[in-house]
Amino acid sequence: MELNGKAALVLGGIKGIGKAVALALAESGASVAATYFDWEEELPALERDLSRAARDHLVLRTDLRQVDRIPAMVAAAAARFGRLDILVNNIERGGWPVVHGAYVREQWDLEQETTLRAKRWVFAACLPHLKGSGDGAVINISSIAGLVGRSGPAAPVFNDGYAAACRAVSSFTEAWAREAAPEVRVNEIMLGFVDTRHGPGTRGWGLLSDAERQAIRDHTLLGRTGTLDDVVKAVMFVLRDAPFMTGSVLRLDGGYVLGGEKVQPMPPGVV
């Protein structure tokens, strides 16, 4: 995909991963609409940085838990740019038992409303525009919580509702790839512990003990947490350099899912 001249909608663009992806798309020549709801104090910086980077941009304040507001938000972005080619489905609650405390119904509902339901209805509203592009792309951002759940060093980080929602996102990725083909590719980037997403730069990471943080690094084959640049490069690869890939999940976790167990030496045998 040639990004110059394309139009993108990035959910959760106010800071962190969403903002980094929005700016990278803008610097590649795309017009960018970025959504936000909270973190209002970050808005001036987002407006400033997008103004410097983008040929055209739009910042939309939308509570994506209110699904009846989603079609108007998508329509505003499409009307502003005259097209919509890319959706980066980057919106979630984020788990964090160490932050949110007891696992109660309200926590479950928030996980489903943000991490799962919002993605579904934004995709539905965007799909006609993406198909009209003829060369559209969707990236669902999810988490390895959908694979590892509340186990091992991740126990203070991923709650059950968040893990269930992320597992469901992978099901959506496959279903939407079938629904959107051949005009639109739909893929998923499944994140491990990265800056601003279950890693450094989050409140929860600061609440973990030194031993808990080190256990996460030790369980990660590459021995570190991921960076925003790692995520941006993966997004750009899927958009620009993988035109034959759809319905796929790209796991970007530094080897966390494989970690914890070391490869043992081959035994000498008896024959």
Residue pairs with C-beta under 8 A, 6 or more apart in sequence:
1 85
1 135
1 137
1 239
1 240
1 243
2 240
3 25
3 28
3 29
3 30
3 239
3 240
4 28
4 29
4 30
5 29
5 30
6 25
6 29
6 30
6 31
6 83
6 85
6 86
6 133
7 30
7 31
7 32
7 33
7 77
7 78
7 81
7 82
7 83
7 84
7 85
7 86
8 22
8 25
8 30
8 31
8 32
8 33
8 84
8 85
8 86
8 87
8 88
9 32
9 33
9 35
9 74
9 77
9 84
9 86
9 87
9 88
9 122
9 126
10 18
10 21
10 22
10 25
10 32
10 33
10 34
10 35
10 88
10 90
11 18
11 35
11 64
11 87
11 88
11 89
11 90
11 91
11 118
11 119
11 122
12 18
12 35
12 36
12 90
12 91
12 92
13 19
13 21
13 22
13 32
13 34
13 35
13 36
13 46
13 59
13 90
14 34
14 36
14 38
14 39
14 42
14 43
14 46
15 39
15 42
15 46
15 196
16 195
16 196
16 197
16 201
16 228
17 90
17 141
17 191
17 194
17 196
17 197
17 228
17 231
18 34
18 88
18 90
19 34
19 42
19 46
19 49
20 228
20 229
20 231
20 232
21 88
21 90
21 231
21 232
21 235
22 32
22 34
22 50
22 88
23 49
23 50
23 53
24 232
24 235
24 236
25 32
25 86
25 88
26 32
26 50
26 53
26 54
26 55
26 57
27 53
28 236
29 55
30 54
30 55
30 85
30 86
31 54
31 55
31 56
31 57
31 58
31 80
31 81
32 50
32 54
32 56
32 57
32 58
33 57
33 58
33 59
33 60
33 76
33 77
33 80
33 81
34 46
34 50
34 57
34 58
34 59
34 60
35 59
35 60
35 61
35 62
35 64
35 73
35 91
36 42
36 43
36 46
36 59
36 60
36 61
36 62
37 61
37 62
37 63
37 64
43 59
46 59
47 59
50 57
50 59
51 57
56 80
56 81
58 76
58 77
58 80
58 81
60 73
60 76
60 77
62 69
62 70
62 73
63 69
64 70
64 91
64 114
64 118
64 121
64 122
65 113
65 114
65 117
65 118
67 117
67 118
67 121
70 118
70 121
70 122
70 125
71 125
73 125
74 84
74 122
74 125
74 126
74 129
75 125
77 84
78 84
78 129
83 129
83 132
83 133
84 126
84 129
84 130
84 132
84 133
84 136
85 130
85 133
85 135
85 136
85 137
86 130
86 136
86 137
86 138
86 139
86 239
87 122
87 123
87 126
87 130
87 136
87 137
87 138
87 139
88 138
88 139
88 141
88 235
89 119
89 122
89 123
89 138
89 139
89 140
89 141
90 141
91 114
91 115
91 118
91 119
91 122
92 114
92 115
92 141
92 143
92 162
92 165
93 110
93 111
93 113
93 114
93 115
93 162
93 165
94 115
94 162
94 197
94 198
94 204
95 111
95 143
95 145
95 157
95 158
95 159
95 161
95 162
95 163
95 198
96 156
96 157
96 159
96 198
96 202
96 203
96 204
97 103
97 150
97 155
97 156
97 157
97 158
97 159
98 156
98 157
98 204
98 207
98 208
99 203
99 204
99 207
100 107
100 159
103 159
103 160
103 161
107 159
107 161
108 160
108 161
111 159
111 161
111 162
111 164
111 165
112 161
112 165
115 162
115 165
115 166
115 169
116 165
116 168
116 169
119 140
119 169
119 172
120 172
123 138
123 172
123 176
126 138
127 179
127 180
127 184
129 136
130 136
130 137
130 138
130 180
130 183
130 184
131 180
131 183
131 184
132 183
133 183
133 184
134 183
135 183
136 180
136 183
136 184
136 185
137 184
137 185
137 186
137 187
137 238
137 239
138 176
138 180
138 184
138 185
138 186
138 187
139 187
139 188
139 189
139 235
139 238
139 239
140 169
140 172
140 173
140 176
140 186
140 187
140 188
140 189
141 188
141 189
141 191
142 166
142 169
142 170
142 188
142 189
142 190
142 191
142 249
143 158
143 162
143 166
143 190
143 191
143 192
143 197
143 198
144 154
144 166
144 190
144 191
144 192
144 251
144 253
144 256
144 257
145 154
145 157
145 158
145 162
145 163
145 166
146 163
146 164
146 165
146 166
146 167
146 168
146 169
146 170
146 190
147 167
147 190
147 257
148 154
148 158
148 163
148 256
148 257
149 158
149 160
149 163
150 158
150 159
150 160
150 163
152 219
152 260
153 212
153 215
153 216
153 218
153 219
154 216
156 204
156 208
156 212
157 193
157 198
157 204
157 208
157 216
158 198
166 190
169 188
170 188
170 190
170 249
173 186
173 187
173 188
173 247
173 248
173 249
174 247
176 186
177 185
177 186
177 187
177 246
177 247
178 247
180 186
180 246
181 246
185 242
185 243
185 245
185 246
186 246
186 247
187 238
187 242
187 245
187 246
187 247
187 248
187 249
187 250
188 248
188 249
188 250
189 231
189 234
189 235
189 238
189 249
189 250
189 252
190 249
190 250
190 251
190 252
190 253
191 197
191 198
191 226
191 231
191 252
191 253
192 198
192 220
192 225
192 226
192 251
192 252
192 253
192 254
192 256
192 257
193 199
193 216
193 220
193 225
193 226
193 253
193 254
193 256
194 225
194 226
194 227
194 228
194 230
194 231
194 252
195 201
195 225
195 226
195 227
195 228
196 202
196 228
197 231
198 204
198 205
199 205
199 225
199 226
200 225
205 213
208 216
216 225
216 256
217 223
217 224
217 225
218 259
219 256
219 259
219 260
220 253
220 254
220 255
220 256
220 259
221 254
221 255
221 256
221 258
221 259
222 254
222 255
223 254
224 254
225 254
226 252
226 253
226 254
230 252
231 252
234 250
234 252
237 250
238 245
238 250
251 257
